[in-house]
């Protein structure tokens, strides 16, 4: 549709100074045209958001729906039929495939991105031009940076950076050379490098030293042997230095990468995530992840204010990944918009180790607006709650 009014919503956008103020939003040709106390436009379709929060569309910076077989890992279920089962159907207007698309498959990715109802972007695999399907592919000497530069130039706007998944089951000690090489490529492209930290080796503290301002560490609060934190939750010195130079720290919940206990200890020492993401895929979509709003609700349960939770899935990821049209409720920005409730509940939700956390507030999107191709579409959110 070309025009739409969202009426009576309680706007949440910390960056633009909206702290649950009731406003109307007028959308035209895929853009936010007006934000005012009351907007009357005869003949324009109206969504009444009375009693609901309205924010910029949620951005999930870490999803997987194109994973290839990986060395040392159990069988990965087939990808979901559509990335929209992870995106708009579960309350994320924008999703970023975190390194499971590679240089040789970029044309296929572009086709899937164009066909999706969600906004769908990718980080290219830094493990090699054919991805990380086998350890043999992870040979730095065979990775030609020019091939990365060529696909980014050929398909502008689809690739947002590079990703290296560092773990003994994937890279073993090759992670150091792969991360250093991927950093060189990403820097040439003016894009961030995201690194997955997992089981030792490699040592995440060594990997972080390669990262610069704007780069991202995901799986920050995993419960594995070699942590970013001391036993009491104090961040290690290398982590403190990295944050000071502008490295970002992301949740990346996943099936094996988020511990309530690790996060709670770090939280008490003041080390909060810069971004919240799911690492959602077919294997964990029915738990322990469920959806981005469910993961966000876990942070609400551990005393993170709602507007901070929303910021970490809207304006912050938009800034980090240079999605300059997204992440804000602001005149001139794309009309990618979230309409949601915060429900009173009394349930328990699991971390990756199935330790349970009492949750009394659950973020429940009812609909999302996505603007692609100079128009806006309204989609109902049909899945993703652990209560369904």
N, C-alpha and C positions, 0 to 999 in steps of 0.2 A: 504494500500500500504506500501511497505517496504522502499522506498526512495522517496524523494521529495526535490526540491529546491524552496524556496520563494525568488524571485529576486526583487531587487530595492525598497524594502520597507523602509519607514522612521521609524526607530526603536525607540520605547518609552519604556524605562525601567530605572527609576530613580536610582534604587538600583545598577544597573550594569553600570551606566554612559552613557546610550544611550538617547540623547536628540534630537531625530528626525534626526539622522545620517542615510544616505543611506547605506544599507548593504544587503548582501545575507545570507540566512540561509539554511544550508543543514541538512535534517532530514533523519535518518536511523534507522530502527527497533524501531520506537517510541521515539527516543531520538534526541536531538539537537547535531549534530556531529561537525558542523563548523559554525562560524559566521565571515564572511570576506567581504572585499570590493567587490570581485567578485569571484564567484565559478562556474567553468565549469565542469560538469560531464556528458559525453556523454551517452545518453540513459535514463537519469533520467528525470522524469516528472517535469515541471517547472510551477509555478504560478507566473505570472508577477504582482507584487504589486506596479508598478510605480504610483506615486501620492497618494498612500495609506499609512496610518500608520500601523505598525505592533507591537504588544505587546504580552506579555504572555496572555493566555486565561483569560477572565473575570470570576471571582468567585463570585457568589451570595450566601452569607452566611445565607440568611433568606428567604426561600420560604416555601410554604405550598401546598401540593397536596394530603394530607391524613388526613385532619381535620375531626374529629368526632364531632357529635353534642355537643354543649357546653351549660352549664346552663346560662340562662339569655340572650342568644344571638339569633338574628334572624336566620332564616333558612340559612344554608350554602349551596351554589350550589354544585352539584356533582363534584368530582375531574375531572380534565381534563383527557382525554383518556391516555395520556402519559406525563410523566414529561419532555420529550423533547420539548413539547410545551412551557414550561417555560425556558428550557435550550438552547440547540443548535439552535433551531428554532428562538429564540429571542436574540441570541448573547451571551449566557453564556456557556462556555465550562464545567463549574463545578457548581453544585448547592447543597446546604445543606438544607435538610428538618429540620426546626427549632422547634423540639420538638413535632411534631405531629405523629411520630412513637414511639411506646412504647415497653417495654420488651416483652410482650406476642406476639407481631406481628413481631418480628425481622426477622424470617425466610421468611415471605412474603416480607418484605422490601429488603432483600438480593436478592431475585429473581428479583424484579423490578429493583434494581440497576444494576445487571448483564445484564439485557435485554436492559437497556437504552443506547442510543448513547452518551448522556451526561455522564460525571462523576457525580455520584449521591451518596451523603453521608447523614448521619443523626446525629442529636442530639437527644438523648433519652429523653422522657418526664420525668420530675422530679415530676410529680403530682401523680404518682403511676404506678404500673406495667401494668395497663390497660389504662393508659393515663388519660386525664381530661374530659372524657365524662359526668361524673356526679360529683356533689360535694361530694357524698358519697365515691367516689374512692380516694379522696384527704385526706387520713388518714395516717399521718406519721407513726403511730404505725404498720400499715399493709405493709409498704414498706420495703422489705427485700433487703438490699444492696448486698447480695450474688448473688441474681438473676441478678442484673446489671453486676456484675463482671463476671458471667458465660457467659452471651451473648456476652460481649466484647471479652472474651477469645475464645469463639467458632467461632466468626466471626471477626477476626482481620482485621482492616483497613476500616471497614464500619462505625463504630461509632466514632464520633469526640468529643463528650462531652455530657453535659446534658443541659436542658432548663426548666425554670420555667416561666410561663406566669402569672404575677401578676397584677390583676385588680379586682375591686369589683364584676364584673360580672362573674369572673372565680374562683378566690381564696378567695375573701373577706379577712378577717384577718388571714386566714390560710397561706397566702403567706409567713409570717415570718418563721414559722416552716418548711414549704416545702422548702424554699430557703436554710435555714440552713442545713437541712438534705441532700438536693441535693448537696450542697457544700461539705459536708463530703464524699459523694460517688465520686464526680468528682475528689476531691483531692486524694483519694485513687487510682483512675485510672490514675492520672497524666494528666488529661484533663481539659479544661476550662469549667466553668459554665456560661451560658448565661441567663440573666434575662430580661424579658419583663416588662417594667414599663407602667402603664396605669392609669385608674381611681382610685382614693382613695376610700377606703383603699385597700391595705396597702400603707404606706408612702414610696415612693422610697428612701428617704434619710435614712430611717432605713434599708432598704434592701441592699443598697450599702455598708453598714458597714460590711456585711458578705463577701464581695468580696475581692479577692487578685490579685496579679500580674497575668496577662493573662486572667482573667475573663472579661466578656463582658456585657455591658448594651446596650440593643436595644430599639428603639423608643426614642432616646435622645431628639429630637426636636418636640415632640408632643405639642399640644396646649391645653392640659387638665388642670384641676383646680390646681393640685399640680405638679409644674414644678421643674426641676433641676436648674432653673435659676431664678434670681431676675427679677423684671419687666423690668429693663433696659438691660437685657441680661447677666449680670454678673453671672458666675456660683456660686452656693451656696458653702459654706465652705466644706461640706462633699464631694462634687463633686471634688473640687480642691485637697483634701486629697486623694481621690480615684485615680485620675489621677497620682498623685505623686508616689503612690505605685504600679502603673502599670496596673490599671484597664482600659479597652478599651471602647470607646463609638462609637456605631454604629447608622446608620440612621434608618433602618427598616421602610421605607416609609409607605406602607400599605394603607388601606382604611380610617384610622382614627388616624394616628400617625406621620404626618409630617406637620408642619406649616412653610411656607415661612417666616412669621413675626418673629416667635420664633428663627428660624435658623439665620435670618439676624441680629437680635439683638445680639445673641451669637457670631456670626462671627465677628461683630464689636468689641466685647470684647476679641477676640482672641481664642474663644473656637470652634475649628473645629473638625469634626468627625475623628476618626481613620479609620473607614471603612464605605463604602456606600453599602447598600443593599435595597432590594425591599419590602419584606413581600408580595410577589406576590402570587396570588391564583386565582381561577376561578372568584371570585366576583369582582376583580379589574383589571383584565388583559386587559380590554378594556377601562380603565381609573378609577382612576387617575394615575395608576402605568404604565401600558403598557409594560415595559421591563426594564431590568437593564440599557442598554444604554440610555434610556429616562430619568431615574432617574439621571444618571451621568450628562446628559445634563443640568438638573436643577441646578447642582452645578457649571457647567461652566458659566451659566447665572448669577450667583452670585459671579463671579470673582475668582473662584478657578482655578489655572492653569491646563491645560490638563494633564501634567505629574503627578501632585498630584492627580487628579481625577483617573487616571489609576492606580496609586500606591495603592489606597484605595480599588481596586477590584482585585488586583493581588498579589503583594509581601506581603502586610500587612496581608490579610486574610490567605494566605498560611503559614505565620509565626505563627499567632495566633492559627490556628487549626492544626498545625504540618503536613501540606501537603508539606512535604519537597521536593517533586519532581516537585512541581508546582510553578507558580507565578513569574517566571523569564525567561528572554531570556539569557540563559547561557549554554555553552557546558556541556553536561552530564545531563541536566534537561529533563523532559518529554517534548515532542513536542506538548504541548497544546498551541495553538497560535491563536491570533485574528488579522484579517485584517479588517481595518475600515477606513472610511472617516469622516471628520468633515465638515458637509455641512453648507453653509450660508443659513439661513432661516429667516423668520420673522413671528413667531407664538407666541401664548400664551399657557402656560402649567399650569395645576392646581396643587395646593397642596391638602391635604385631605379635606379641607373645601371649595374647589373650589374657593379659591382666586387665581387670575391669575398672572403669571410672564411672562414678555416678554422674549423670547428666540431667540437669533440670531445665535447660533451655535448648531447643532444637531449631536450627535455621531451616525453614521450609519454603523454598521458592514455589510460587504458583504459576508464574509465566515469565518468559524472557522475550525481549525484543532484540532482534539481530538485523543490522543494516548491511546489506551487500548489494552491489549493483544499483546504487542510487535509490533504493527503496527499503522499507522496513517491513519485517514479518514478525508477527506475534506467535510464539510457540508455547503451548502448555508444558509445564514440567510434569512428566508422567511417571518418573521412577526415582530411585536413589535414596529413599528414606529407610533406615534400619527398622522402622515400625511397620513397613509394608510386607 
